[in-house]
Amino acid sequence: MSLYWKDGTKKDWKDLRLAAITRLSKRKGWSMGDNNPYFEQVYNVILNKNIKTKQQCKEECKKHGYR
């Protein structure tokens, strides 16, 4: 997995986190629906427009009880 897009810009931490969750889900055979253990974390925290930094994401995950 590359840390850079094809145009040479660096990928955002959110893109890398989503890619990691997608790889894990495929390996475990989980769908991307609500039966996936990461479903709520993705939709409630990672895709939240108010969360701009990785540190904010970690704090929100802790607050909601996600790993």
KEVO-635195 format. One record per residue: residue number from 1; x, y, z of N, C-alpha, C in turn. Coordinates in Angstrom, 3 decimals, always signed. Each point is the difference from the previous one (the first is absolute). Layout:
NODE, NUM, X, Y, Z, X, Y, Z, X, Y, Z
...
//
This chain:
NODE, 1, +0.840, -1.174, +0.000, -0.840, +1.174, +0.000, +0.885, +1.238, +0.000
NODE, 2, -0.346, +0.917, -0.841, +0.788, +1.217, -0.134, -0.566, +1.108, +0.893
NODE, 3, +0.888, +0.840, +0.500, -0.428, +1.142, +0.807, -0.325, +1.210, -0.855
NODE, 4, +0.158, -0.141, -1.315, -0.196, +1.128, -0.912, -0.989, -0.353, -1.103
NODE, 5, -0.768, +0.988, -0.430, -0.889, -0.150, -1.141, +0.847, +0.015, -1.266
NODE, 6, -0.600, -0.335, -1.124, +0.728, -0.043, -1.277, +0.537, +1.367, -0.399
NODE, 7, -0.662, +1.073, +0.440, +0.478, +1.345, -0.358, +1.126, +0.487, +0.915
NODE, 8, +0.421, -0.828, +0.954, +1.124, +0.335, +0.860, -0.370, +0.617, +1.339
NODE, 9, -1.282, +0.301, +0.222, -0.409, +0.566, +1.286, -0.133, -1.114, +1.028
NODE, 10, +0.253, +0.340, +1.245, -0.050, -0.985, +1.070, -1.449, -0.298, +0.385
NODE, 11, -0.283, -1.277, +0.273, -1.342, -0.401, +0.403, -0.289, +0.501, +1.406
NODE, 12, -1.245, +0.329, +0.244, -0.466, +0.453, +1.302, -0.070, -1.197, +0.956
NODE, 13, +0.116, +0.241, +1.287, -0.053, -1.072, +0.981, -1.342, -0.724, -0.059
NODE, 14, -1.074, +0.723, -0.341, -1.316, -0.634, -0.093, -0.022, -1.028, -1.126
NODE, 15, +0.618, +0.331, -1.133, +0.054, -0.927, -1.128, +0.771, -1.258, +0.368
NODE, 16, +1.093, +0.171, +0.719, +0.811, -1.152, +0.415, -0.759, -0.874, +0.993
NODE, 17, -0.722, +0.614, +0.928, -0.781, -0.750, +0.993, -1.132, -0.773, -0.673
NODE, 18, -0.695, +0.648, -0.938, -1.077, -0.683, -0.714, +0.536, -1.161, -0.834
NODE, 19, +1.161, +0.182, -0.608, +0.606, -1.072, -0.786, +0.370, -1.183, +0.896
NODE, 20, +0.507, +0.281, +1.195, +0.358, -1.067, +0.937, -1.247, -0.761, +0.462
NODE, 21, -1.075, +0.723, +0.293, -1.251, -0.642, +0.417, -0.565, -0.841, -1.138
NODE, 22, +0.088, +0.502, -1.223, -0.490, -0.744, -1.162, +0.798, -1.284, -0.201
NODE, 23, +1.334, +0.073, +0.112, +0.843, -1.189, -0.148, -0.334, -1.039, +1.070
NODE, 24, -0.132, +0.439, +1.241, -0.318, -0.909, +1.098, -1.372, -0.638, -0.209
NODE, 25, -0.968, +0.802, -0.411, -1.354, -0.504, -0.213, -0.029, -1.049, -1.109
NODE, 26, +0.728, +0.242, -1.086, +0.054, -0.976, -1.088, +0.663, -1.292, +0.460
NODE, 27, +1.081, +0.132, +0.773, +0.723, -1.175, +0.487, -0.879, -0.841, +0.927
NODE, 28, -0.804, +0.667, +0.833, -0.856, -0.699, +0.955, -1.325, -0.445, -0.622
NODE, 29, -0.307, +0.497, -1.221, -1.252, -0.362, -0.655, -1.189, +0.807, +0.487
NODE, 30, +0.256, +1.156, +0.596, -1.084, +0.853, +0.481, -0.489, +0.888, -1.134
NODE, 31, -1.317, +0.200, -0.063, -0.541, +0.948, -0.974, +0.240, +1.410, +0.536
NODE, 32, -0.256, +0.989, -0.827, +0.182, +1.381, +0.460, -1.303, +0.556, +0.572
NODE, 33, -0.877, -0.875, +0.430, -1.278, +0.395, +0.579, +0.074, +0.118, +1.507
NODE, 34, -1.172, +0.072, +0.622, -0.044, +0.240, +1.444, +0.384, -1.215, +0.838
NODE, 35, +0.268, -1.154, -0.624, +0.495, -1.141, +0.775, +1.521, +0.016, +0.124
NODE, 36, +0.651, +0.972, -0.635, +1.449, +0.164, +0.094, +0.324, +0.690, +1.331
NODE, 37, +0.969, -0.526, +0.777, +0.335, +0.619, +1.292, +0.505, +1.442, -0.113
NODE, 38, +0.474, +0.398, -1.165, +0.511, +1.362, -0.186, -1.030, +0.949, -0.602
NODE, 39, -1.205, -0.486, -0.256, -1.024, +0.798, -0.671, -0.275, +1.324, +0.723
NODE, 40, -0.290, -0.078, +1.299, -0.324, +1.219, +0.755, +1.195, +0.934, +0.088
NODE, 41, +1.186, -0.545, +0.176, +1.202, +0.842, +0.078, +0.194, +0.772, -1.299
NODE, 42, -0.188, -0.654, -1.121, +0.189, +0.667, -1.292, -1.022, +1.112, -0.173
NODE, 43, -1.259, -0.298, +0.203, -1.041, +0.978, -0.292, -0.172, +1.057, +1.079
NODE, 44, +0.304, -0.327, +1.253, -0.173, +0.985, +1.074, +1.240, +0.839, +0.259
NODE, 45, +1.172, -0.534, -0.293, +1.230, +0.700, +0.361, +0.837, +0.360, -1.230
NODE, 46, +0.400, -0.975, -0.770, +0.954, +0.248, -1.085, -0.589, +0.900, -1.081
NODE, 47, -1.261, -0.199, -0.360, -0.606, +0.808, -1.053, -0.627, +1.294, +0.516
NODE, 48, +0.164, +0.292, +1.284, -0.525, +1.235, +0.585, +0.809, +1.190, -0.518
NODE, 49, -0.682, +0.971, -0.588, +0.670, +1.174, -0.599, +0.657, +0.890, +1.052
NODE, 50, -0.443, -0.073, +1.250, +0.556, +0.842, +1.064, +1.341, -0.507, +0.512
NODE, 51, +0.325, -1.246, -0.271, +1.254, -0.587, +0.466, +1.054, +0.200, -1.087
NODE, 52, +0.998, +0.794, +0.314, +1.016, +0.379, -0.986, +1.332, -0.714, +0.194
NODE, 53, +0.318, -0.408, +1.231, +1.314, -0.582, +0.271, -0.137, -1.424, +0.545
NODE, 54, +1.091, -0.731, -0.081, +0.026, -1.361, +0.523, -0.204, +0.003, +1.517
NODE, 55, +0.535, +1.011, +0.673, -0.158, +0.102, +1.452, -1.469, +0.194, +0.375
NODE, 56, -0.713, +0.840, -0.746, -1.428, +0.192, +0.255, -0.756, -1.306, -0.209
NODE, 57, +0.400, -0.754, -1.007, -0.633, -1.289, -0.268, +0.213, -0.953, +1.173
NODE, 58, +1.227, -0.055, +0.502, +0.297, -0.877, +1.139, -0.841, +0.383, +1.217
NODE, 59, -0.133, +1.300, +0.245, -0.788, +0.462, +1.144, -1.474, -0.370, -0.157
NODE, 60, -0.543, +0.170, -1.203, -1.396, -0.359, -0.262, -0.209, -1.501, +0.131
NODE, 61, +0.946, -0.783, -0.486, -0.107, -1.454, +0.110, -0.024, -0.429, +1.467
NODE, 62, +0.861, +0.611, +0.803, +0.016, -0.306, +1.439, -1.327, +0.375, +0.653
NODE, 63, -0.514, +1.175, -0.377, -1.250, +0.484, +0.589, -1.162, -0.949, -0.316
NODE, 64, +0.002, -0.555, -1.202, -1.080, -0.897, -0.416, +0.283, -1.467, +0.333
NODE, 65, +1.176, -0.288, +0.552, +0.338, -1.356, +0.404, +0.540, -0.878, -1.109
NODE, 66, +0.474, +0.591, -1.103, +0.587, -0.772, -1.087, +1.477, -0.195, +0.272
NODE, 67, +0.561, -1.099, -0.552, +1.423, -0.264, +0.166, +0.808, +0.856, -0.926
//
